[in-house]
Structures are given as C-alpha cells and as structure tokens.
Amino acid sequence: MRKITLGVASVLVLCIFLGSAVAFGNTKLSLWSGYPEMMPFYEKVAEDYQKLHPEVEVEILAYNLRDHEQKLSVTIPTDTVADIVEISDYAMRKFVEAGFIPPNPPDIDAMLKSGSYSQFAIDHLTYGSNTYGIPLFRGRQVMFWNKTMFAEEGLPGAPTNWDEVIDYSQKLARYDEQGNLTRSGISLRISGGGSGVAEKWWFWLYPAGGTIIEKCPDGKYRAGYDNEAGQEALKLYIDLLYKYHVDDHEIKHDSEAFALELTAMFTRESWVVGYMQQYAPDVEYDTAPLPRYKRAGTIENLVNLHVTRPCKDPEIAWDLIKFILQPEYQTYLFETVGWLPARDDIDYSPVYEKIPQYRNFLEIPEDFEFFGYEPIACFDEIQTKLAERLVDAFLDQGLVDNPEGIARVIHEAAEETNSILRENELYHEE
C-alpha cells in the first residue's frame, strides 16, 4: 500500500506557510466557494484569523458548484469577482489563459514547490513559466458500501472487480411486488447538469483502459474513449440499468440514497464521510478502493484558492490563504467537513484512526494509478458535452445487447470531443 502521509513539515516549510510581515490596515476581504458544506470550515478559519487581525473583515459566500462556476464566468472577466475564489484547476484554466487571473507571487510559488504538495499538483497549476493558485483540497474516489446490507447477503466486502460489481448489485437490490426497485444494488450517476455525469463515468472508463482525452507525443490530444474501453464502460451502465435492473431513474441516487439506505453502494469523494456524520450517523458503512478491470486507478481533482485581479489588498488575501493552509486547519477540514486536504506533508493518520472510512483515501494500493483533468481550457466543455450525450444514452433501453448502437453512441460523442479540440487548435491530426 502507498501510504500518503509524509510526516511533519520542516522548519523551512513552516516558515514559508507562516509568511513574512504584511502591512495590515482596515481591510474587507471576500471569498467565494462552490461547496456549501465548506461554510463551517471557512467560518472557523475567518473567526480565528480575525482574532489575530481584527482590522480585517472576512466575508464568505458559498454557492452550489454549477451556480458558482456560472457566476465566476460572468464576474471574473468583468473584475466584479470576490477577492479570493475557490475553484477546480480545470474550471479556472480558461480564465488563466485569457489573462484574467494573476500569477502567484514569488512566496506562494515557493510554497507550492516547497515539498508540501505533489508534483501532480505543481504540474496542474503551472501554465507557461508561472504557477496560478494553491490547492486547498482534492477529490479522490472510492467505493462506499453498506456493511449491514452486505452482511445480510453474506458478501465479504466491497466488490474488487467488475464481475463482483454485477454479481453483488443483483444480490443487494430489492423490489416491491410490482417489480419496482425499492433499493438499488449500486447507485450510478445517470443524470444531472454540468460535467459531473461524464466525470463519474470516467471512473469506470479508466479501469476499462480508456480516458476522456489522451495526450499524444506532439503535445496535442484526441478522444481517448472511441474504442473498446468506451464501449465497455457504457455497456456496464446499460446492463446495470436495464439487463439487471439494479438501478434506475426513479429511485433516489448518490449520497442522499446512501444516507437513507436506499442504495447499497456508490462511488464518491471523501466529503461523503462528513455528510454521513451529519445526516446518517447510525448507518454502518465503509469505503474501499474502486473496482479493478483491466487496470486500477482513481482520480485526483484539485480544488484551489486564487487571489483575483480586482483584489485591492492581495498581500493580505494571500496571508489569509497561508493561514487557511496551516496543518491545524487542514486536519480540521478533513475531520469535520470530509474533503481530503491537498497538503502531503501532514500526518493525517490520527484522523482516519478515529474515522476509519477515511483510510482508503490515503492508503492507496501500489498498482493504482492517479489520473486527472488535462490542464487545457476546453476540458470542461468537452466533459459537459459528453455528459449530455451520456444522459441521453442512459435513457435508451434499446442499447441493451446492442453493441452496434453502443459503438455508434461512443463514436458520435468522440467526434464531438475531437471537434472541440480542433476548434481550440489542440487536436492531434493522424
């Protein structure tokens, strides 16, 4: 197992995070988040910061993710955005490329490269010769599974491969006398706006050997799913929905279904642990690595903090960010909210010894690969368009035992992906 806990930060790194002298005056800072569950964390940090700096007022606003991204699309180009924004690197890239986001100052660049963050993080926040933003937390996926339901069926634990996913889902699903599904064997992301449907499908596409876009030797890209892997990943969904009927569009889904015990398992990030602590503390559940197929892996999706161009006091804004990123608050974030902190130089084992469901987010099997969003501005558009096609496909029962139909859906989606790459001069010509 790869244990991603690297011990206590060095004195040098600590000094970098504490920062140098900043001239404080009466200042009001605003911070926007795309995750409402982060509000208690930000409120605590702001309160503690204001005890040290009472002359600094911090205003926190949180929106649901899609509204947040849409709001940033309007306010960043017009310089009406908050002083500090929290956003995924894939969603921010288009603003960076357009020159709307200033690069990191030297001390923040040094902090990012100090050894506290992975090379993966550094690479994804480096554009040209500059770095932009610094990670606060990250999304990794695991399988959540209900221990009580599995025990009732005599199942040893979470499925470790696709065959077990299909087998276990059928054993765990429940139906009423009319054959309506009353408890799903597995909850799939099959609807919803934005790019999330494609992202969640990616977690099955990758083990099958595919990816959303693949980088070619010339540095350009092409769709990475117009192949057997893409067809198998779509077929898995169609079979689970219609051939085996272990999930459908009528039953509740995702974290709500898991908390209400209306599903036996689903895949999601670590925030679900915090959600379960708040809404379903009596549910017996655990986590496990994502099921394997032809290979094994999990996503690494960074969520970062940026100081924006219209910020009138960027030094104070960056000082607040440094305060947020201290080990005390990174650990507090993990334990209370559930999102996995981005710093790799902190020992989080006390947290998952207390809350064992966190262990599988940090103790990664040796043969698991990390994959993530390619740092190109059009990636979000690619995933959003793919998600729209997948949502339609998941409604098509005619795709059951229809390899030609599945291949056609995948091919047409990939053609659109490649068209977007061409429009952005990023397509790899054969």
C-alpha positions in Angstrom: 0.0 0.0 0.0 1.1 3.5 -0.7 0.6 5.5 2.4 0.3 9.2 1.5 1.4 10.6 4.9 4.8 12.2 4.9 5.3 13.3 8.4 5.8 16.7 10.0 6.8 19.7 7.8 10.3 21.0 8.1 11.0 24.4 9.8 11.7 25.9 6.3 8.3 24.8 5.0 6.6 26.1 8.2 8.3 29.5 7.7 7.1 29.6 4.1 3.5 28.9 5.2 3.5 31.5 8.1 4.7 34.1 5.6 6.6 37.4 6.1 5.5 40.7 7.5 2.4 42.1 5.9 1.2 45.7 6.4 -2.3 45.3 7.8 -4.9 48.1 7.7 -8.6 48.2 7.8 -9.5 45.7 5.0 -12.5 43.8 3.9 -11.9 40.5 2.0 -14.5 38.4 0.2 -14.1 34.7 -0.5 -16.5 32.6 -2.8 -16.8 28.8 -2.5 -18.6 26.3 -4.8 -19.2 23.9 -1.9 -21.8 24.9 0.7 -20.5 22.2 3.1 -17.3 24.2 3.4 -19.0 27.1 5.1 -18.4 25.9 8.7 -14.7 25.4 7.9 -14.3 28.9 6.4 -16.3 30.5 9.2 -14.0 29.0 11.8 -10.8 30.0 9.9 -12.2 33.5 9.4 -13.1 33.9 13.0 -9.6 32.7 14.1 -7.9 35.0 11.6 -9.9 38.0 12.7 -8.8 37.3 16.3 -5.2 37.9 15.2 -6.1 40.7 12.8 -9.3 42.4 14.0 -8.8 45.1 11.4 -9.5 42.5 8.6 -13.1 41.7 7.9 -13.7 38.4 6.0 -17.0 37.7 4.2 -17.6 34.2 3.0 -20.3 33.2 0.4 -20.9 29.6 -0.8 -23.0 28.5 -3.8 -23.7 25.2 -5.3 -21.0 24.2 -7.7 -22.7 24.8 -11.1 -24.1 28.2 -9.9 -20.6 29.1 -8.6 -18.9 28.2 -11.9 -21.5 30.2 -13.9 -21.1 33.2 -11.5 -17.3 33.1 -12.0 -17.8 33.1 -15.8 -19.6 36.4 -15.5 -17.7 38.1 -12.7 -14.0 37.2 -13.4 -13.9 38.9 -16.9 -15.7 42.0 -15.6 -13.5 42.3 -12.4 -16.6 42.1 -10.2 -15.5 38.8 -8.6 -14.6 38.1 -5.0 -11.0 38.8 -3.7 -10.4 35.1 -3.2 -12.1 32.3 -5.1 -12.0 28.5 -4.6 -12.3 26.6 -7.9 -11.0 23.4 -9.6 -8.0 23.8 -11.8 -9.9 22.6 -14.9 -12.6 25.3 -14.5 -10.0 28.0 -13.8 -7.8 27.3 -16.8 -9.8 29.3 -19.3 -9.5 32.4 -17.1 -5.8 31.9 -16.7 -5.2 31.5 -20.4 -7.3 34.7 -21.0 -5.1 36.7 -18.6 -7.9 37.3 -16.1 -6.1 35.6 -13.1 -2.7 37.0 -11.9 0.2 34.5 -11.4 1.3 33.5 -8.0 3.7 35.9 -6.2 7.2 34.5 -5.5 6.4 33.4 -1.9 3.3 31.5 -3.0 5.2 29.9 -5.9 7.8 28.8 -3.4 5.2 27.4 -1.1 3.7 25.3 -3.8 7.1 23.9 -4.7 8.3 23.5 -1.1 7.6 19.8 -0.8 4.2 20.2 0.8 2.4 19.4 -2.5 2.7 16.6 -5.0 4.4 17.0 -8.4 0.9 16.3 -9.8 -0.4 19.4 -8.1 2.6 21.5 -9.3 2.2 20.3 -12.9 -1.5 21.1 -13.0 -1.1 24.6 -11.6 1.8 25.5 -13.9 1.0 27.4 -17.1 4.0 28.6 -19.1 6.6 29.8 -16.6 4.2 30.7 -13.8 2.1 29.0 -11.3 -1.5 30.0 -10.5 -3.3 29.3 -7.2 -2.6 26.8 -4.5 -4.5 23.6 -3.6 -6.8 23.5 -0.6 -8.4 20.1 -1.1 -8.7 17.3 -3.6 -11.2 14.8 -4.8 -10.3 11.1 -4.9 -12.9 8.4 -5.5 -13.6 5.3 -3.5 -16.5 2.8 -3.2 -18.9 3.4 -0.3 -20.7 0.3 0.8 -23.3 -0.5 3.4 -21.9 -3.1 5.8 -25.3 -4.2 7.1 -26.7 -5.0 3.7 -23.5 -6.8 2.6 -23.5 -8.9 5.8 -27.2 -9.9 5.2 -26.2 -11.3 1.8 -23.1 -13.0 3.2 -20.9 -10.8 1.0 -17.3 -10.5 2.2 -16.9 -6.8 1.5 -17.0 -4.2 -1.3 -16.6 -5.6 -4.9 -13.0 -5.6 -6.1 -13.7 -6.1 -9.9 -16.4 -5.6 -12.4 -17.8 -9.1 -12.2 -18.3 -8.7 -8.5 -20.0 -5.3 -9.1 -22.6 -7.0 -11.3 -23.0 -10.0 -9.0 -23.2 -8.1 -5.8 -25.5 -5.5 -7.2 -28.1 -8.1 -8.1 -27.9 -9.7 -4.7 -28.3 -6.4 -2.9 -31.1 -4.8 -5.0 -34.7 -5.0 -3.6 -38.0 -4.8 -5.4 -41.7 -4.5 -4.5 -44.4 -6.9 -5.7 -44.8 -5.0 -8.9 -41.1 -5.3 -9.7 -40.3 -1.7 -8.9 -36.9 -1.1 -7.5 -37.0 -0.1 -3.8 -33.3 -0.3 -3.1 -30.6 -0.1 -5.7 -27.7 -2.5 -5.7 -25.5 0.3 -6.8 -26.2 4.0 -7.4 -24.8 5.3 -10.7 -24.6 9.0 -11.7 -27.1 8.9 -14.6 -28.5 12.4 -14.7 -27.7 16.0 -13.6 -26.4 19.2 -15.2 -22.8 20.1 -16.0 -19.9 17.8 -16.5 -20.4 15.6 -13.4 -22.1 12.7 -15.3 -19.1 12.4 -17.6 -16.7 12.6 -14.7 -18.4 9.8 -12.8 -18.5 7.7 -16.0 -14.8 8.3 -16.3 -14.2 6.3 -13.0 -15.4 3.2 -14.9 -13.9 4.2 -18.3 -10.4 4.4 -16.8 -10.3 0.8 -15.4 -11.5 -0.4 -18.8 -8.4 1.1 -20.4 -9.7 4.4 -21.7 -9.8 8.0 -20.7 -11.7 11.2 -21.8 -8.8 12.6 -23.8 -5.4 11.2 -24.3 -2.2 13.3 -24.8 -0.2 12.5 -27.9 3.6 12.8 -28.4 3.2 16.1 -30.1 1.5 17.6 -27.0 -1.9 17.7 -28.6 -4.9 15.5 -27.8 -7.7 13.2 -29.1 -10.6 11.5 -27.6 -9.5 8.5 -25.6 -12.8 6.6 -25.4 -13.7 5.8 -29.1 -12.6 2.3 -28.5 -13.4 -1.0 -26.7 -12.9 0.7 -23.3 -15.5 3.3 -24.0 -18.0 0.8 -25.3 -17.5 -1.5 -22.3 -17.9 1.4 -19.9 -21.2 2.4 -21.5 -22.3 -1.2 -21.7 -21.7 -1.7 -18.0 -24.1 1.2 -17.2 -26.8 0.0 -19.7 -26.6 -3.6 -18.3 -26.8 -2.4 -14.7 -29.8 -0.2 -15.5 -31.8 -2.5 -17.8 -30.5 -6.0 -18.1 -30.0 -6.5 -14.4 -32.2 -3.6 -13.2 -30.1 -2.9 -10.1 -30.5 0.9 -10.6 -33.0 3.1 -12.4 -34.1 6.7 -12.9 -37.0 6.5 -10.5 -35.1 5.8 -7.3 -33.1 8.3 -5.3 -29.4 8.5 -6.0 -25.9 9.3 -4.7 -25.2 10.5 -1.1 -28.9 11.0 -0.3 -29.8 7.5 -1.3 -26.8 6.1 0.6 -27.7 8.0 3.8 -31.4 6.9 3.5 -30.2 3.3 2.9 -31.9 3.3 -0.5 -28.7 2.0 -2.2 -26.1 -0.5 -1.1 -23.1 1.2 -2.7 -21.8 4.1 -4.8 -18.6 5.8 -5.7 -17.8 9.3 -4.5 -15.2 11.5 -2.8 -14.3 11.9 0.9 -16.8 14.6 1.6 -19.4 11.9 1.9 -17.9 10.8 5.2 -18.6 14.2 6.7 -22.1 14.1 5.1 -22.8 10.8 6.7 -21.6 12.0 10.1 -24.1 14.8 9.9 -27.1 13.1 8.3 -26.8 9.4 8.9 -24.5 8.7 11.9 -26.1 5.4 12.7 -25.6 3.8 9.2 -22.9 1.1 9.3 -20.7 1.6 6.2 -17.1 1.5 5.0 -15.0 2.5 2.0 -12.9 0.5 -0.4 -10.7 1.2 -3.5 -12.5 1.5 -6.8 -13.1 -1.9 -8.5 -10.5 -3.1 -11.0 -11.0 -4.2 -14.5 -8.1 -4.1 -17.0 -6.3 -1.7 -14.7 -6.9 0.2 -11.5 -6.9 3.9 -10.7 -8.6 6.8 -9.0 -8.9 10.5 -10.0 -7.0 13.3 -8.4 -9.1 16.5 -8.8 -7.6 19.6 -7.2 -9.7 22.5 -5.8 -7.5 25.6 -5.4 -7.5 29.1 -3.9 -6.8 32.1 -6.1 -6.4 35.8 -5.4 -8.2 37.6 -8.2 -7.2 40.6 -10.3 -9.6 43.2 -8.7 -8.4 42.4 -5.1 -7.3 45.7 -3.5 -5.2 44.0 -0.8 -3.6 40.9 -2.4 -0.8 40.6 0.2 -3.5 40.4 3.0 -5.5 38.0 0.8 -2.5 35.7 0.3 -1.8 35.9 4.1 -5.3 34.7 4.8 -4.8 31.8 2.4 -1.5 30.9 4.1 -3.4 30.9 7.4 -6.0 28.6 5.9 -3.4 26.1 4.7 -1.7 25.6 8.1 -1.7 21.9 9.4 -4.2 22.7 12.1 -6.8 23.8 9.6 -6.0 21.1 7.0 -6.6 18.5 9.7 -9.8 20.3 10.9 -11.1 20.3 7.3 -10.5 16.6 6.9 -12.1 15.6 10.2 -15.1 17.9 10.2 -16.0 18.5 6.5 -14.6 15.4 4.9 -12.8 16.8 1.9 -9.3 15.4 1.6 -6.7 18.2 2.2 -4.1 18.8 -0.6 -1.0 19.0 1.6 1.1 15.8 1.5 3.5 16.8 4.4 0.9 16.4 7.2 0.3 13.2 9.1 -3.5 12.5 8.8 -3.4 9.1 10.5 -5.0 10.4 13.7 -8.0 11.4 11.7 -8.6 8.1 10.0 -7.7 6.1 13.1 -10.7 8.0 14.7 -12.8 7.8 11.5 -11.7 4.6 9.6 -13.7 5.3 6.5 -11.1 7.9 5.6 -8.2 5.3 5.4 -8.8 4.3 1.8 -8.5 7.9 0.6 -4.9 7.9 1.8 -3.6 4.4 1.8 -3.6 3.7 -2.0 -2.8 0.2 -3.4 0.6 0.2 -5.1 -0.7 -0.6 -8.6 -3.4 2.1 -8.5 -2.7 5.0 -11.0 -3.8 8.6 -10.4 -5.4 10.3 -13.3 -6.9 13.7 -13.7 -8.1 16.6 -15.8 -5.8 17.7 -18.5 -4.8 21.3 -18.0 -6.5 22.7 -21.1 -9.2 25.4 -21.1 -11.7 23.4 -23.2 -11.7 20.3 -21.0 -14.8 21.4 -19.1 -16.7 22.0 -22.4 -15.6 18.5 -23.6 -16.9 16.9 -20.4 -20.1 18.9 -20.4 -21.0 17.9 -24.0 -20.1 14.3 -23.3 -22.3 14.3 -20.2 -25.3 15.5 -22.3 -24.8 12.6 -24.6 -24.4 10.1 -21.8 -27.5 11.3 -20.1 -29.5 10.6 -23.3 -27.8 7.2 -23.7 -28.6 6.1 -20.2 -32.3 6.6 -21.1 -32.1 4.3 -24.1 -33.1 0.8 -23.2 -32.6 -0.1 -26.9 -28.9 -0.2 -26.2 -29.2 -3.5 -24.2 -27.4 -6.2 -26.1 -26.8 -3.8 -28.9 -23.1 -3.5 -29.5 -23.5 -1.6 -32.7 -25.7 1.0 -31.0 -23.3 1.4 -28.2 -20.4 1.8 -30.6 -22.3 4.4 -32.5 -23.1 6.5 -29.4 -19.5 6.4 -28.3 -18.2 7.2 -31.8 -20.5 10.2 -32.2 -19.6 11.5 -28.8 -15.9 11.2 -29.5 -16.3 13.0 -32.8 -17.7 15.9 -30.9 -14.8 15.8 -28.4 -12.4 15.9 -31.3 -14.3 18.7 -32.9 -13.9 20.8 -29.7 -10.2 20.0 -29.7 -9.9 21.1 -33.3 -11.7 24.4 -32.6 -9.1 25.1 -29.9 -6.2 24.0 -32.1 -5.4 21.1 -29.7 -6.4 18.1 -31.9 -3.8 15.6 -32.8 -4.0 15.0 -36.5 -3.3 11.4 -37.6 
